């Protein structure tokens, strides 16, 4: 319960600060309101699923997620809110003490997706892969999402990955495969995660 309340409070504070910087007193109120909605959803999920264990590791992960990696946590909170609005459900057994919020349903039946500390649609066969993304976010903090987006843009417009791509087993023979088989598995964060667990799409 304490972790959930603190998480919501931090997100309200961040929303209020950003709102004030952008729009003064009115922006502060709007930012605080947005932070309250997203923070309350995330905080409730953290508390109800027991995401952070009440031990040194749990406290450490909570502190990292709400300081250095706060922007990733907020992005994950927005992502989680959208999932819950669409009727998706928390995977409480998988979330318990794990330091991540797990959602049963994913965006696509073919892929799990992780944003911040929120992982949607993962099975036990790919959970370590998704946990790599959570670790990457915690390690790189506010740099993580910009670096991932920059790599997607770079590899979309300058496909240097074509030089080392496995053209025999994963041919790029139509437009959608350019992104699904080409860009996606070659961006740095996915390439690292696939080396640890999973098989890139073919």
N, C-alpha and C positions, 0 to 999 in steps of 0.2 A: 504493500500500500504506500509506504514512504517513497519508494522509487517512482511510483506512478505520479504521486503528487508533485514531487520535485521536478520530474520530467516536464509535466504540464506547466509548472511555474517558470521553468527556464525558457520554454517555447513562447509563453506569453510575453516574457521579458524581451526576448529577441524580436518578436513581432512588434512590440511597442517601440523598441529602439529603432528598428529599420523604418517603421512607419513615421516616426518623428523626424528622422534624417531626411526622408523623402517629402513628407507633407506637413511638418510642424505638428501642432497640437491635434488637428483633425486626423492627420496621418497616424499619430500615436494611438488614437482611439481605434481606428480601423485596423491597424497592425496588431494591437492587443486583442481585438475581437477575433481576427483570423488565427492568431497564435493560440487563443483560448479554444477555438473549435478543434483545430488540428492537434494541439497539445493535450486536450481532454481525451480525444479518441486514442491517441498514442499512450497517454498516461494510464487510461483505463485498461488498455491491452497489456501494457507492461505489468500492471498490478494483478489483473485477473489471470494472466498466464504465468505469473511468477518468473518473468524473463531473466531478471538478475538475481542470482543466488545471494542470500544474506551472509556472504563470506568475503574474504579479502579480494578474491578474483572478481566476484560480482560487483563489489564497490569500485574496483579499478576500472572494469569495463564501463560501468555507468558513468564514471567521471570522464573517461576518454570520450565516450559517445556524446557527452553534454558539454564538452569544452572544445578540444582540438578537432573532433570529428562532428561538431554540432550541425554544420551545414548538411552533412550526409544524413544525420539523424532526422533533421527537419524534412529533407527530401523524402526520406523513408516514411515519415509520419504522414505526409501528404499522400503518398502512394498507398499506405495502409488505409487511410480514410476513404479513398476512392474504392478500394476493394470492399470495405465494409458497407459503403453506400450501395454497392451492387449486390449485396447479400452474401458475400463470401464470408467464410468463418475462420476463426482462429484455430490453429492446430496447437492446442494447449499442451498435450503431452510432449511434442517435439520442442516447443518453446521453453518449457520449464527448466530454469537454471542454465539455459544455453547462451544467454547474452544476445539472443536474436528473437524477433517476433516472426513466427511462421504462420502463413495463411495456407489453408488447404488447397484452394483453387488458384490456378495460375492465370496469367493473361492469355496464354495459348496452351492447349493441351500438349504441345510438343516440347515446350521449353519452360524451365523455371526462371524466374526473374528476381533479382535482388537489388534493392535500392536502399542505401544506408544499412540499417540493421533489420530491414524487413525483407523476408524471403517468401515468395509466393510460388506454390506449385511444385515444390521440390519433393522428391522421394528419397528414401535412404540411399539409393544408388547414385545420386548426384548431389547429396547434401554437402559433402566435403568441397565440391566445386564451388557451390554457392558460398560456403563459409570462407573460401579464399577471397571472394569479393568483399565480404564484410571486413576481413583482415586488411585488405588493400585500402579500404576507406579509412579504417582506424589508423593505419600507418601514415597515409598521405594527407589525411584531414581535409582541409578546404581545397587542396590541390587535386583531389581524386576525380571528382566529376568533371572539372574543366579538362584534365588530361585525357580522360576517356572520350569526351566529346570531341576534343581536338584530334585524337587518333582516328575516330570514325570519319570526321570530315576529311582528314588527310588521305586516308586509305580509300575513300570514295572517289575523290578527285585525282589522286595520284596513286594508283594501285601498284605500289612497289612489291606488294605481296605476290603478284603474278610471277615474279622472278623465282620464288621458292615454293609456290603452291603445287600440290600434288594433282596435276592435270589429268593423270591417268585414272585415278580412283575417285576423283571429285571434279569432274569436268564442269566448266562454266559455260553452259550451252543455252542459257536463256536469262532474261533480265533479272528475274527474282533470285536466281542462283548467284548472281553477282554479289548480292548482299548477304544472302543466307549462307552460302558455301564459301564465299570469298571474303568480303569485308569483315563480317561478324567474327568468325573464328580466328582471324589474324590480328585483330586489335590487341594491344599489349595485355590488357587485363584478362581477356578471354584466353589468349594463348597460354598465359601462366596457369590459369585455373584448369584448362584442359590437360596440361602436363601433369597436374596433381591428381585430377580425377575426371573421367569421362572421355568420350570419343567425339570429336568435332563432327558436325553434320556433314553428310556426303550426298 
